[in-house]
Amino acid sequence: MSAIDDYIRLHQHAGVRAGEVEISLEEISHILCCTPRNSKLIIKKLAEQHWLIWKPGRGRGNRSQLRFLTEPAELLFGQAKELVVKGKINEALTLCQAYQSIAPDLPASFQAWLRSRFGFHLEKQEERLIDTLRMRLNHTISSLDPAFASYRSESHLIKQIYDSLVRYNPETQRMEPHLAHAWEHNERGDEWTFYLRKGVLFHHGQLLTADDVAFSLERIRCPQTMSPYRWMLDVVSEIRAVHDYKLTIKLERPHFMLPELLGSEQLSILCKTYVDRHGEAALKNPVGTGPFKLMRCDDSMVVLSAFDAYFRERAHLDRIELLIVPDGWFEEETANATSSYGILYADDDGQVERKQQSHAESLTWRQTERTVWSVQYVTFNTRKKGPMANQRFREALRLILQPADLLRERKGGLHQVAAGFLPDPIGTTISTTSEQPERNPFELLQELGQQEWNLRLHTYPDQDHREDSAWITERCAQYGITVTTQFFAHPDLLQDAVVEEADLIHDSATIDERVELSFLNICLMGDSFIRRYMDAELMEQIRWEAAVLFQSTLQERRTILQRIERLLLESGFILPLYREHLHIRSRPELQGVEMNAQGWIEYRPLWVKR
């Protein structure tokens, strides 16, 4: 039993008399269910923490005096705050939930205090002023290994910790030098040479060389690594470090999109000797060359610290803390809730949640608009025996699950119906109305002759997935189809048994500024649910189209992408639902606000005008 439990039991026993009471050591032993000797030790420990004052009685028959110095709710609140300051967020949340029956107001008080911890703070540490940005993350980080990370939050953090050979500039829409300051290829496009910058340091002080680059790329393409991103390098035949600052890559066939692939965060550069020396531990405590170095990553928080020796411009922020607070813990959470660091997300018509600032203040906030091509979709497991193997049943299901109806009934202001994955004008046009079915879903189901339909829907526990799955369940029930939803943490949903058992999987796919790369990732990445439910013939068609795309001009690539998307949608096992369109407003003193195509704020340019 903890010291807090002991104190609360004593306080509850005192009841309305709590403050100062007369009590014997025998009574205390009975209350705490322990021996008199242990009771003395417990009382001494509670007194040392200044929770109570104990005055033992003198002589036979004289009762002792026990004075309580704090109410249990105040004590619990203080303990929760102390745990947060120590970085034990998970323990603080557990504490508040465990004692809610004793202190009903504790969760609300703690939430208000925790919100005040978020945002920008100027703190003094060892005579130095530290600019800290503290934010909330609603889930733990499963992996920061570039070879396996697929969650948007994980990919975003990887870009802070690691660097790639080249980098895409969304403003110029071109690949630009990064760790490699120059590159060239032969006329055929099947041999590339990259020249590395000198003096680039890893976070632990070691210099970057071509051996590190060769090691990192070979690790991805090695079958034993089992990286879902191996497709990016499957055309590579040889990677050779010519000397410390020169690397050559030979290919089995021409490939003019190689720089685009090498600019992916999944092909970030690791330190060879660090991984060789520390093995798996090196991938849980990564060392990169990026603008921030990882200080901590566990189930309570993620901490990043600016890397002073970064080869590009140093970040303005000194420290970033991501506190892990699950969805549903804060009261009155909404999709449009004010973020904790001076940025507000607005719905699609520009209406902003203004609960935490005055109207006059909000008028001075700057607005930025961004389409986030994170398309929510449902995949049908056509390989599983049962209704999903029947094309007519899938046709009926597509008519039942009208995305426009979903958004209208959910009143999702941040969303627009998506007819496909690719953004306009490259891909499919966006539909804004319900499809007018040529046939009634009831008729299709009746023709199949079965009276009961039972489906398993697997998805993530995020709030948007919960809302969507609830709508899918309700809509299907109107047509006599029973849908049982099961929620899985990110790594668990990727397990083969979980994927094979599902009839439907609800997920999202992000198309960022690098349209070709991110779209091909959806089709070819090993962990993609679209890839895992795709039949062999379609997979071969898409691989052939991708090989053609790698040798094509930009204009030709767009036509090929449309062709691949058409193949996917006509296959009938994917149902796109909606995509997001975000407006953000930022406080006037917050400078350098840039939102990327995944809806994340870039950290390195951020600074506060004080």
C-alpha positions in Angstrom: 0.0 0.0 0.0 1.3 3.5 -0.9 1.9 6.3 1.6 -1.0 8.2 0.0 -3.4 5.3 0.6 -2.3 5.1 4.2 -2.9 8.9 4.7 -6.3 8.7 3.0 -7.5 5.8 5.1 -6.5 7.6 8.3 -8.2 10.8 7.1 -11.4 9.0 6.1 -11.5 7.3 9.5 -11.2 10.6 11.2 -14.2 11.9 9.0 -15.6 15.2 10.0 -13.1 15.4 12.9 -10.2 15.6 10.4 -7.8 18.3 11.5 -6.7 17.2 14.9 -8.0 14.0 16.5 -7.2 11.8 19.5 -6.2 8.3 18.5 -4.3 5.3 19.9 -1.5 3.4 18.1 -3.7 0.3 18.4 -6.5 2.1 16.5 -4.0 3.1 13.8 -2.8 -0.5 13.5 -6.4 -1.6 13.0 -7.1 1.0 10.4 -3.9 0.3 8.4 -4.1 -3.5 8.9 -0.6 -3.8 10.2 1.4 -4.3 13.4 2.0 -1.4 16.0 5.7 -1.4 15.0 4.8 -0.9 11.3 2.2 1.7 12.3 4.9 3.8 14.0 7.1 3.5 10.8 4.2 4.6 8.6 3.3 7.6 10.8 6.9 8.6 10.9 7.1 8.5 7.1 3.9 10.6 6.7 5.2 13.1 9.2 8.5 13.4 7.4 6.6 14.4 4.2 4.8 17.1 6.3 1.4 15.6 5.7 0.6 15.3 9.4 1.9 15.9 12.9 2.0 13.1 15.4 2.2 13.7 19.1 2.4 10.4 21.0 0.6 10.2 24.3 2.7 10.2 27.5 2.0 7.5 30.1 -0.6 4.8 30.3 -4.1 5.7 29.2 -3.1 8.9 27.5 -4.2 9.0 23.9 -2.0 10.4 21.1 -2.7 13.5 19.0 -2.9 13.2 15.2 -3.2 16.5 13.2 -3.8 16.3 9.4 -2.1 19.1 7.5 -3.8 18.7 4.2 -7.0 17.5 2.6 -6.6 14.3 0.5 -7.7 16.1 -2.7 -5.0 18.7 -2.2 -2.5 16.1 -1.5 -3.4 14.1 -4.6 -3.4 17.2 -6.7 0.1 18.1 -5.5 1.4 14.5 -6.1 0.0 14.6 -9.7 1.7 17.9 -10.4 5.0 16.6 -8.9 4.8 13.5 -11.1 4.3 15.7 -14.2 7.3 17.9 -13.3 9.3 14.7 -13.0 8.1 13.7 -16.5 5.9 10.8 -15.2 2.8 11.8 -17.1 1.3 8.3 -17.3 1.6 7.9 -13.5 -0.1 11.3 -12.9 -3.0 10.4 -15.1 -3.4 7.0 -13.5 -3.3 8.7 -10.0 -6.1 11.1 -10.9 -8.3 8.3 -12.4 -7.6 5.9 -9.4 -8.8 8.4 -6.8 -11.6 10.1 -8.6 -14.2 8.6 -6.2 -12.4 10.1 -3.2 -11.7 13.5 -4.9 -14.4 14.0 -7.6 -13.0 17.4 -8.6 -9.4 16.2 -9.0 -9.5 15.3 -12.8 -10.9 18.8 -13.7 -8.5 20.6 -11.5 -5.6 18.6 -12.8 -6.7 19.1 -16.4 -6.8 22.9 -16.0 -3.3 22.9 -14.5 -1.9 20.6 -17.1 -3.3 22.8 -19.9 -1.4 25.7 -18.4 1.8 23.6 -18.8 1.3 23.4 -22.5 2.6 26.1 -24.9 5.7 28.2 -25.0 7.6 28.8 -21.8 10.8 30.6 -21.1 12.6 28.7 -18.4 15.9 29.2 -16.6 18.2 26.2 -16.4 21.7 26.4 -15.0 21.8 30.2 -15.6 20.6 29.8 -19.2 17.2 30.8 -20.6 15.6 27.9 -22.4 12.8 28.3 -24.9 10.5 25.3 -24.5 7.5 24.3 -26.6 5.3 21.8 -24.7 2.6 20.0 -26.6 0.2 17.1 -26.3 0.4 13.8 -28.2 -2.5 11.4 -27.9 -0.6 8.1 -28.3 2.8 6.6 -27.5 5.5 6.4 -30.2 5.8 2.9 -31.5 9.0 3.3 -33.4 11.6 6.0 -34.4 13.4 3.6 -36.7 13.1 5.0 -40.3 13.0 1.5 -41.7 9.6 0.8 -40.0 7.9 4.0 -38.8 4.7 4.7 -40.6 2.5 6.8 -38.2 2.4 10.4 -39.3 3.6 11.5 -35.8 6.6 9.1 -36.0 7.5 10.2 -39.5 7.4 13.8 -38.4 9.7 13.1 -35.4 12.1 11.2 -37.6 12.5 14.3 -39.8 13.6 16.2 -36.7 16.1 13.6 -35.6 17.5 12.4 -38.9 18.5 13.9 -42.3 18.2 12.4 -45.8 20.7 12.8 -48.7 18.4 15.3 -50.5 15.3 17.2 -49.5 12.1 18.3 -51.3 11.4 22.0 -51.4 7.6 22.5 -51.6 8.0 26.1 -52.7 10.2 25.3 -55.8 8.8 21.8 -56.1 12.3 20.5 -56.7 14.7 18.2 -54.9 17.5 20.2 -53.3 20.9 19.4 -51.7 20.9 18.3 -48.1 23.5 15.8 -46.7 24.6 15.5 -50.3 25.6 18.9 -51.7 25.6 17.7 -55.4 24.7 14.6 -57.5 24.8 13.4 -61.1 23.8 10.5 -63.2 24.9 8.8 -66.5 23.0 9.3 -69.7 20.9 6.1 -69.2 19.9 7.0 -65.7 21.1 3.7 -64.2 24.1 5.0 -62.3 24.1 7.9 -59.9 26.9 9.6 -57.9 26.3 11.6 -54.7 28.9 14.0 -53.1 28.5 14.5 -49.4 29.0 17.6 -47.3 32.1 17.7 -45.1 32.0 18.4 -41.4 28.4 17.1 -40.8 28.2 15.7 -37.2 26.0 13.1 -35.7 24.4 14.0 -32.3 27.1 12.1 -30.4 29.9 14.0 -32.2 31.0 11.5 -35.0 31.5 12.8 -38.5 29.2 11.6 -41.3 30.8 9.6 -44.1 29.7 7.7 -47.2 30.0 4.5 -45.2 27.0 5.7 -43.0 24.9 6.4 -46.1 25.8 3.0 -47.8 25.0 1.2 -44.5 21.6 3.0 -44.1 20.4 2.2 -47.6 21.7 -1.3 -47.6 19.8 -1.9 -44.4 16.5 -0.9 -46.0 17.1 -3.1 -49.1 18.3 -6.1 -47.1 15.5 -8.8 -47.0 16.4 -9.8 -43.5 15.6 -6.3 -42.3 12.0 -6.8 -43.5 11.4 -3.1 -44.0 8.0 -2.2 -45.5 9.9 0.4 -47.5 12.2 -2.0 -49.3 10.3 -1.3 -52.5 12.0 2.1 -52.8 15.4 0.4 -53.4 14.4 -2.9 -55.1 15.8 -1.7 -58.4 19.3 -1.0 -56.8 22.0 -3.5 -57.8 25.0 -1.9 -56.0 25.7 0.8 -53.4 29.4 1.7 -53.0 31.2 4.2 -50.8 34.0 5.4 -53.1 35.6 7.4 -50.3 34.4 9.3 -47.3 32.5 11.9 -49.3 31.5 10.1 -52.5 28.8 7.4 -53.0 27.7 5.6 -56.2 24.4 3.8 -56.7 24.0 1.4 -59.6 20.5 0.3 -60.8 19.1 -2.6 -62.8 17.3 -0.2 -65.1 17.0 3.6 -65.6 15.4 5.4 -62.7 15.1 9.2 -62.9 13.1 9.5 -59.7 15.9 8.1 -57.4 16.5 11.5 -55.7 12.8 11.8 -54.9 13.0 8.4 -53.1 16.3 9.2 -51.4 14.6 12.4 -50.0 12.1 10.3 -48.1 12.4 10.2 -44.3 12.2 6.4 -44.5 15.7 6.5 -46.2 17.2 8.7 -43.5 20.8 8.3 -42.7 21.9 6.4 -39.5 25.4 6.2 -37.9 26.9 2.8 -38.9 29.3 2.4 -36.0 26.6 3.5 -33.4 24.2 0.9 -34.7 26.9 -1.8 -34.9 28.0 -1.0 -31.3 24.5 -0.8 -29.7 22.3 -2.9 -31.9 18.6 -2.7 -31.2 19.2 -0.1 -28.4 20.6 2.3 -31.0 17.2 2.3 -32.8 15.2 2.9 -29.6 17.6 5.7 -28.6 18.5 7.1 -32.1 21.4 9.3 -33.1 21.0 11.3 -36.3 22.3 14.5 -37.8 19.0 16.3 -37.6 18.1 19.7 -36.1 17.0 18.1 -32.8 18.4 15.3 -30.8 16.3 12.8 -28.9 16.6 13.1 -25.1 13.7 10.9 -24.1 11.0 8.7 -25.6 8.7 6.5 -23.4 5.0 6.1 -22.5 4.9 9.4 -20.7 6.7 11.9 -23.0 9.0 12.6 -25.9 11.7 15.2 -25.4 13.8 16.8 -28.2 16.7 19.2 -27.7 18.1 21.6 -30.3 21.3 20.3 -31.8 23.8 23.2 -31.6 26.2 21.8 -34.2 23.5 21.3 -36.8 25.0 21.7 -40.3 22.1 24.0 -41.4 20.6 26.9 -39.4 20.1 26.0 -35.8 16.5 25.8 -34.5 15.3 28.8 -32.6 13.6 26.6 -30.0 15.8 25.0 -27.4 13.5 22.2 -26.3 10.3 20.4 -27.4 8.3 18.2 -25.0 5.5 16.0 -26.2 3.3 14.9 -23.3 1.4 11.7 -23.9 -2.2 12.3 -22.9 -4.7 9.9 -24.5 -7.9 11.0 -26.3 -10.9 11.4 -24.1 -9.0 12.4 -21.0 -9.6 16.1 -21.3 -13.2 17.1 -21.0 -15.1 18.7 -23.8 -12.6 17.7 -26.5 -13.6 18.5 -30.0 -12.1 18.1 -33.5 -11.7 21.9 -33.6 -10.2 22.2 -30.1 -7.7 25.0 -29.6 -4.2 23.7 -29.8 -1.9 24.3 -26.8 0.8 26.3 -28.4 -0.9 29.4 -29.8 -2.5 27.9 -32.9 -6.2 27.3 -33.5 -7.6 24.9 -36.1 -10.7 26.2 -37.9 -13.4 24.3 -39.8 -13.7 24.4 -43.6 -15.7 27.7 -43.6 -13.2 29.4 -41.4 -15.1 29.3 -38.2 -12.6 29.0 -35.3 -13.1 27.6 -31.8 -12.5 30.6 -29.5 -13.1 29.3 -26.0 -9.7 30.3 -24.8 -9.2 33.8 -26.0 -11.3 37.0 -26.3 -12.9 38.0 -29.6 -10.8 41.2 -29.7 -7.6 39.2 -29.2 -8.6 36.7 -31.9 -8.9 39.4 -34.5 -5.2 40.0 -34.4 -4.3 36.3 -35.1 -2.8 35.4 -38.4 -4.5 32.9 -40.6 -2.9 30.2 -42.7 -4.8 27.8 -45.0 -3.8 24.3 -46.0 -5.3 21.3 -47.7 -4.2 18.2 -45.9 -4.5 15.2 -48.2 -5.0 12.7 -45.5 -7.8 10.5 -47.0 -9.8 8.4 -44.7 -10.8 5.1 -46.4 -12.1 1.6 -45.9 -10.6 -1.5 -47.5 -12.5 -4.7 -48.1 -10.8 -8.1 -47.3 -11.8 -9.9 -50.5 -9.5 -12.8 -49.6 -11.5 -13.9 -46.5 -14.2 -16.4 -46.9 -17.6 -14.8 -46.3 -19.6 -11.9 -47.7 -16.6 -9.8 -48.7 -15.6 -12.4 -51.3 -18.9 -11.7 -53.1 -18.6 -8.8 -55.6 -22.4 -8.1 -55.4 -22.2 -7.7 -51.6 -19.3 -5.3 -51.9 -21.3 -3.3 -54.5 -24.2 -3.1 -52.0 -21.9 -2.0 -49.2 -20.4 0.8 -51.3 -23.9 2.1 -52.0 -24.8 1.9 -48.2 -21.7 3.7 -47.1 -22.1 7.0 -48.9 -19.3 9.4 -47.8 -21.5 12.5 -48.3 -24.0 11.0 -45.9 -21.3 10.3 -43.4 -20.0 13.9 -43.4 -23.5 15.4 -43.3 -24.6 13.2 -40.3 -21.3 13.7 -38.5 -21.4 17.4 -39.3 -17.7 17.3 -40.2 -16.8 20.9 -41.1 -13.1 20.0 -41.6 -13.8 17.5 -44.3 -14.7 17.1 -47.9 -15.8 13.9 -49.7 -13.0 12.2 -51.6 -13.6 10.3 -54.7 -9.9 9.2 -54.8 -6.5 9.6 -53.2 -4.7 12.0 -55.6 -5.1 15.7 -55.2 -6.6 17.9 -57.9 -5.7 18.7 -60.6 -3.5 15.6 -60.7 -6.1 13.0 -59.8 -9.8 12.4 -59.4 -12.2 15.2 -59.0 -13.8 15.7 -55.6 -17.5 14.7 -55.2 -19.7 16.8 -52.8 -23.0 14.9 -53.1 -24.2 11.4 -52.5 -23.9 8.9 -55.3 -27.2 8.2 -57.0 -27.3 4.4 -57.0 -28.6 2.7 -60.1 -29.8 -0.1 -57.8 -31.2 -0.3 -54.3 -28.8 -1.9 -51.8 -31.8 -3.9 -50.3 -32.4 -5.4 -53.7 -28.8 -6.5 -54.1 -28.8 -8.0 -50.6 -32.1 -9.9 -51.2 -30.7 -11.4 -54.4 -27.9 -12.9 -52.4 -30.5 -14.8 -50.3 -28.8 -14.5 -47.0 -30.7 -13.0 -44.1 -27.9 -12.3 -41.6 -24.6 -10.6 -42.4 -21.9 -10.3 -39.8 -18.7 -8.3 -40.5 -15.6 -7.5 -38.4 -14.3 -3.9 -38.7 -10.7 -3.3 -37.4 -9.3 0.2 -36.9 -7.3 2.5 -34.7 -8.7 4.0 -31.4 -8.3 7.7 -32.5 -11.4 9.8 -32.1 -12.0 10.2 -35.9 -11.8 6.5 -36.4 -14.2 5.9 -33.5 -16.7 8.3 -34.9 -16.5 6.9 -38.4 -16.7 3.3 -37.3 -19.8 4.1 -35.1 -21.5 5.7 -38.2 -20.5 2.6 -40.4 -22.0 0.3 -37.8 -25.2 2.3 -37.5 -25.7 2.7 -41.3 -25.1 -1.0 -42.0 -27.5 -2.0 -39.2 -30.3 -0.2 -41.2 -29.7 -2.8 -43.9 -29.5 -5.9 -41.7 -25.7 -6.0 -41.6 -24.1 -6.4 -38.2 -20.7 -4.8 -37.9 -18.5 -5.6 -34.8 -15.7 -3.0 -34.4 -12.4 -3.8 -32.6 -9.8 -1.1 -31.9 -6.1 -1.8 -32.1 -3.0 0.1 -31.2 -0.8 1.0 -34.2 1.7 -1.9 -34.1 -1.1 -4.5 -33.2 -3.3 -3.6 -36.2 -0.4 -4.3 -38.5 -0.1 -8.0 -37.3 -0.9 -10.5 -40.0 -3.5 -12.4 -38.0 -5.4 -9.1 -37.2 -5.4 -8.1 -40.9 -6.5 -11.5 -42.1 -9.3 -11.8 -39.5 -10.9 -8.4 -40.5 -13.6 -8.0 -43.1 -13.0 -4.3 -43.3 -10.2 -2.0 -42.1 -10.6 1.7 -41.6 -7.4 3.7 -42.1 -6.1 7.0 -43.5 -3.5 7.6 -46.3 -1.6 10.8 -46.5 -0.5 12.3 -49.9 2.0 15.0 -49.1 3.9 17.5 -51.3 5.8 14.6 -52.9 2.7 13.3 -54.7 4.4 10.5 -56.7 6.3 9.1 -53.7 3.5 9.2 -51.2 1.0 7.7 -53.5 3.3 4.9 -54.6 3.9 4.2 -50.9 0.2 3.6 -50.4 0.3 1.0 -53.2 3.7 -0.6 -52.6 4.6 -0.3 -48.9 4.6 -3.6 -47.2 2.5 -2.4 -44.2 -0.1 -0.7 -46.3 -3.6 -2.3 -45.9 -4.3 -1.5 -49.5 -1.1 -3.5 -50.5 -2.0 -6.4 -48.2 -5.6 -6.8 -49.6 -4.4 -6.4 -53.2 -4.5 -9.4 -55.5 -1.3 -10.6 -57.3 -2.5 -9.6 -60.7 -3.2 -6.0 -59.7 0.0 -5.8 -57.8 1.9 -6.8 -60.9 0.1 -4.2 -63.0 1.0 -1.4 -60.5 4.6 -2.5 -60.3 4.9 -2.4 -64.1 3.3 1.1 -64.2 5.7 2.3 -61.4 8.7 1.1 -63.4 7.4 3.1 -66.4 6.8 6.1 -64.2 10.4 6.1 -62.9 11.7 6.6 -66.4 9.1 9.2 -67.4 8.9 13.0 -67.6 6.9 15.0 -65.0 3.9 15.4 -67.3 4.0 11.7 -68.2 4.1 10.8 -64.5 0.8 12.5 -63.8 -0.9 10.5 -66.5 0.6 7.3 -65.0 -0.5 8.2 -61.5 -4.1 8.7 -62.7 -3.9 5.3 -64.4 -2.7 3.6 -61.2 -5.4 5.3 -59.2 -8.0 4.2 -61.7 -6.8 0.6 -61.4 -7.1 0.8 -57.6 -10.6 2.3 -57.6 -12.0 0.0 -60.3 -10.8 -3.1 -58.4 -13.6 -2.5 -56.0 -11.9 -3.3 -52.7 -11.3 0.3 -51.6 -13.8 2.9 -50.6 -12.4 6.5 -50.1 -14.4 8.5 -47.6 -13.2 12.1 -47.1 -10.2 14.3 -46.8 -9.3 17.3 -44.6 -9.0 21.0 -45.4 -7.5 23.0 -42.5 -7.3 26.7 -41.6 -5.0 27.6 -38.8 -4.8 30.9 -36.9 -1.7 31.6 -34.8 -1.0 34.1 -32.1 0.7 37.3 -33.4 3.8 36.8 -31.3 4.3 33.3 -32.7 6.6 33.6 -35.7 7.7 31.1 -38.4 4.5 29.1 -38.4 4.6 26.6 -41.3 2.2 23.6 -41.6 3.3 20.7 -43.8 1.0 18.6 -45.9 0.5 16.1 -43.1 -1.0 18.8 -40.9 2.0 19.1 -38.5 3.7 22.3 -37.6 7.4 22.5 -38.6 9.5 23.0 -35.4 12.8 24.4 -36.7 11.5 27.8 -37.9 9.3 28.5 -34.9 10.1 31.3 -32.5 8.3 33.7 -30.1 8.6 37.4 -30.4 8.8 38.6 -26.7 
